[in-house]
Structure formats: C-alpha cells, structure tokens
Amino acid sequence: MKTLTSNEAVRDRYWRKPMDMRKQLLVLSRNIWKLIPGIVIGAALGALLWTGVHRITDGAMYSGYSEFYLDFAMTENGAAYDYYNGYTWNDLMTTDMIAAHTLENLHGGSDIAELERVTTAEILSDIRVLRVSFSDSDEQKCADIQTATEQALVSFGTEAKEFTQISLIKSVSPEKVVADDRIKQAILLGAILGLLITLGIMDYRYLLDDRIYVPSDISDMGIPLLRISMSDHDEKLENRLNAFLDTSAVEDDDTIYIDASEYQKSDGKLPSISDTTHLVIRIPYGRVTRSVLALMADRAEGAGAHILGAEITDADSRFYRAYYSFADHKKDTDS
C-alpha cells in the first residue's frame, strides 16, 4: 500500500474533512444582507435588457379604425341581403369592387398587397355595423389608406345591389400603439436571477472558506484545543466552553505564544524557535485559515518545536451561542 507523504496527508485530510453544515449556514445567514445588492443589480439589469431589446426589436406602430353602418337592400321575396359576415368583408376589402376605388383615391400610392397587409375588416355584434382597422409603421400612410378606404366603401354602398347605402359613422385617426409593456416582469425576473446567482456565489465562496471559527475546524489537525476566549469577555460562556480544559500544563516560563494571524499576513514570520521550544498557537476568530495553520504547524514541528495546543481568541459570543444552541432559561419563581 502506498504511504502518503506529509504534504499529501495534509491535502488528503483537507479534502476528506466533512463539511460543518451548521457553521456554513450560520456564516451564510450572517452575510445574508449581501443578497440585497445582487437583487438590486439583477433587477436593474433586467430592466435595462428589456428596454434595450424592446427598442431594437419593436418598431413604432400606428393604428386607427373606421366604423360603417350597412343599409341592406331587400330581395324580391322581401328578405334583406344579410349574409355578409366578417370573413366576407375581409376578403372584399382587397377585391376590385372595393380596392379599385381605394387605390384610385390613393392616386397610385399603394398596391393590393399593401392594402391586404394594412387593412382588417370585421363585423361586430350587430351585422349592420362594419369595423375596418388600419395598422402600419408609417402614420401618414396609415391615415391615407384609412381615408381612401372610407371613401371607397361609401362608393361601394351606392354601386352594390345588396345595399341601399353604406354610411361612415365613426372614424378614429391612427395613433401610436403602446407596445406590450412587460418591464415589471423583466424587473422581477432579473431580481430573482440576481438572488439565485448571488446566493450561489456566496455559497460557493463560503464552501471554499476554511477560516477557523469553531473547535471543529481544527479537530482533525492533531493540535489540542486549550482554550476559547470571547471578544466581549463573556465569562459565563467562556466557563461553559472551557469547563473541561486543563491549561495548567502549558502555563510556564518556557512556553512561547504565537499569533497565527501574523503568519497569515504576506510578510508574517515565525519567531525564533529550537528543539526545546514549547508553542501555544493563538488563533484569532475568523482571521486564520486551516491551510495557513497547517503550514505554520508543519514548519514549527520541522524546526523541532513541540506544539502544546491552540487557543481560539476574540470569538463572537453570539455566533457560539447560535452554533451550540446555548440558551439561558429563566428559573420559575413563585410570585
């Protein structure tokens, strides 16, 4: 079986260490406010992208309509010619019976294909009322075709045997069509994506974050934990955390205390040590990584020093109470 070297053993220990999900979630929850900028940026990008795409892809459109009242002629048996429906009118608008008059009124400024694209006819609830709608990107052309069609239909009403007359009863000039505004949906989608992306980045970042916060972070490194001290000097909590730790064996004149956070700095270095040196490593809460601590311990032991243990200093009492679910219960008293 292959024997691992010291460095290989450290790497193997690092990657095989189970994740402390409780610590991970607490660290993430304490930085949850960082989601707000991600949400805001996502919402802003959503709005900007929608506005940009909308302006590029959607050209301005103009739309107007005209309504006509149809007076049907009577047949020989006394019935009215009432079989004209919406489909019939839609087809008639581009046939010679009507389109010839329309094109004549336009003085050759259009053709049948354009009339078919711009014009739509429909019968409303009353078969005697015909609505003809006009839509085009050119406001003036749309208005010209509308005017020419109105004149053509009035003329058709006097020529066709099925009608006594066709009267224009309403004319709405072309107006700019308000496009389907989905800016709110774009902002909401951007905010959701910003939330998810920021949450994923944060989770990945804290997944790779090996800074030391709690005893479990160094439990597999072969360095005994000697003491935990709080930044707010919460004596009650410190006594609870250090209840079974014995530090008397290291409290002598030959013991050297070193601050691991100094070694974490780019210009940090170890003090002079020898094979008779006894070391206690102080680990400021959240300021030293496991990888740096492992490197420092390896270099110290390589120089012959004996590491007695480590202390976690300046710890956050609220974090520790949440991590261990400590709670101070009030005693019931008789009133």
N, C-alpha and C positions, 0 to 999 in steps of 0.2 A: 504494500500500500504506500502511496506517495506521501511523504512527510512535508507538511506546509512550512515554509519559512516564516520568520516573524512578521514581515510585511504582508505576506499572503494570508496569514492567520488574522491580522487586523482587518484586512479587506473582507475576508470571509465572515468575520464576526459582525462587521458593519452591515453588510448586505443581508445577512440572515437574521438580524435582530428584528423581532416582531414590532410592528408599529404600535405605539401607545395612542390608540384612538381617542382616549379620554383627553389626553394632553392636546392632541391635534385639534379636536373640536373646541376645546377651551381657548386655545390660541387663535383659532379661526373666528370664534364668536367675539373675542375681544377686538378683533380688527374688522368687524362686520361693517363699520362705518365706511370702509374703503369701497364698499359696493356702490355708494351714492355717486361718486364721480363717474364710475363705469356706467351706471344707469343714465346719468345726465348726458354723458358723451354719446352713448348709444342712441338716445332719443334725438339728440341734435343731428347726428349723422343720418338717422332715419329720415328726419325732416328735410335735410339738405339733399339727400339722394333722391327722395320723392320729387322735390321741387325741380331738381336738375333734369331727371328723366322725363318728368311731365312737360317741361318746357321744350325739350328736344323732340319728343315723340308726338306730342299733341299740338297740332296747329290750331289757330283760331277758326271757329266755325260760326256761321250766321244762319239763323233760321226764322222764317215767317210763315204765315198761313192766311188763306182766304176761305171764306165760307159762302156757299151759294144756296139759294132756295130754288128748288126744282118744281115748276108747274107742269105736271104731266098732262099730255093730251088724252082725249078719250078715244077709244077704239069704236068700231062700228056697232059692236054689241053693248056699248056703254061702259066698258071697263077701262081703267087707266093703264098706261104703259108703266107699270111699277116693278118691272123685273130688272131694273138696273141696280146692281149691287156694287160693293167696294171693289171687287176684282175686275168687274166690267169697266168701271170708271178708270181704274189704274192702267188698264190696257188702252183705253180710248185716248188717254192724255197724250200718247205718242203715236197715234194713228193720224192719217192725213186729214180726217174730219175735223180734228181739233188742232193738231200740231202744225198744220199748214197755216192756220190763222196765227198761231203763236209765233212761228218763225217769220211770218210776214210782218208782224208787229215789232219783231226784234231787228228787222232790216238786215237779215243775214248775219247777225252777230252770234249765232249759235247753230247747233245741229240737233238731230233727233237723239243721238247718243247722249248729248249733254242734258237734254230735256229729261230723258229717262233717268239719268243719274240724280238730277236736282229735284225732280217732281215726284210726289207721292199723293195719291188720291184715296179717300176713304169715306164710307157712308157712316154717319153717326147713328144714334138710336132711332132717329126719325129718317126714313128713307127719302124724305123730301129735302134733307139737308146734306149737302156735299161739302166736305172739307178737303182742300188741296194744300199740302205743305211743301215748302221750298227750303232746301238746305245746301249751302255751298260755302267754301272758304273765302270767296270774293263777295263782299257785302253788296257792291253795286250790281254785279251780275245777277246775284240772287234777287235783288229788288227789280231789275229789268225783266227777268223771266216771270216773276210774280205778276207784274203789271201787264205784260203781254198775254199771259195765260188768262187773267181775269177778262180781258177784252175778248179773247178767243172763245171762252166759254159763253159769254153773253151772246156773241155772234152765233155760236153753235145752237143756242136755245131758240133762235129765230129760224134756223135752217132745218133742224131735225124734226121729223114728223111726230116723234114721240113726246115733244114738249111744246107747250104754248109759249113759254119763255123761261129763261134762266136768269135769276137776279143775284147780283152781288149784295150780300147782306152784312159782311164783315171782312175787313182787311187789316191784318196786323203786319206791319213792316218788319223786315228781317232785323233781328237783334243778335248780339253776340251770345253764343250758347255757353253757359257756365259748365265747365267740364266736371266730371265726377271727382269731387274733392275727397281724397282719402288721406289727407295729411294727418288726421288723428290716428288712423290705423297705422300709418308709417311710423309715427312717433311712438306708439305703443309697442309695435314690433321691434323697433330699434332699442327701446328701453329694456324689453325682455331679453333680447340678444345681448345687450350690454351687461345685464345682470348675470346671465349664464356664462358669458365669456370671462367676465371679471372673477366670478366665483370659481371657475375652472382654473384660471391663472393663479389665484390666491391659494387654492387647494394644492396645486402642483408645487407652488413655491414653498408652502409650509410642509409639504411632504418631503422636500429635499432639505428642509431646515433642520440641522442637527444640533442647534444650540441647546445648552443644558439648562433645564428649568427645575426638574424634579429628580429625586433619587433614582428612579427607574432608568434615567438617561445614562447613568454610569454603573448600573448594577452588574453589567456583564464585562466590565473593563478590568476587573481584578484590583480595583482601588477602593478600599473600605471607606464608607461614609462616616465621618467622625462627628459632624455637627451641621445643623441648619440654623441660620440666623436670619431674622426678618429686617427689612429696611425700616419698618416703623417700630422695631423693638417690642413686638407683641410677646410679652413674657409668657403669657398663658399658652399661646400657640407654640412657642419655642419649647416650652417644657413638655408639651404633649408630643412634639416631633422628636425630641431628643431624650425621651424618657428612659430608654434602654441603651443609650450610647455612653460608652466609657472613654473619656478623653484624658484620663489621668496619666496613662502610659506615655503620652506624647508631650505632656507639659513639662519640659525640662530645658535646660540651657543649651543643649546640643541640637535642638530642633530648629530647623530653618523653615519659615513660612514664605511661600512664594505665591504671587498673584498670577493666575493663569491668563487673566485678561491682558496683562502686559506682554505676554508671549504671543497673544493673538494679534497684536499690532505688528505692522510691517517691519518696524525696527526693534521689536521686542527681543530680549535675550534672557537666558537663564543666569542666575548668579553663579559664582564660582563654587563648584561642588567637588567632593572627593569620595573615595570609597568608604569614608566614615560619616558621611553626611546623612542625616535623617530629615526627610522632607515631609511637610504637610502642604498640600496644594489648596489654595483658596480659589473657589470658582464663583465669581460674581454671577448672580442670577441673570440668565439670558444673554450673557456677553461672551461666552466661551463655547466653541463648538467641540463636539466629541472628537472630530478629526484632529484638531489642534491639541486637545488634551492627550490623545493617544500618542501624538508625535512628541510632545513635551515629556511625557512619562517614559517613552522609549529612549529618548536622548539622556534623560536623567539616570535611568537604570543602566544605560550603556556606559555612563561615566562612573558607575559603581555605587551611586546613591541608593539609599533604601527609602522607598515611599511608604510612609506610615498610613497615609489616608488623605482624604479630601474634605473640605468644608464648603457647603453652598452658602454664600453670603448675599446680603441685600435682597433677600427673596420677597416676593409680593405676597403678603398675608392673605389678601382676598383670593388670589389665584390658588393658594394652597388650601384654603377652606373649601373652595369650589371643587378642587381636584379630589380631595379626600372626603368631600361631603360632610365636613365638620359642621355641627350646629350646636349652639348653646341653648339648652332648653331651660325655660324658667320653671323654678320649682313652685308647685301649687302651695299656696298658703291660705290658712283659714282667716276669713275676714270677720 
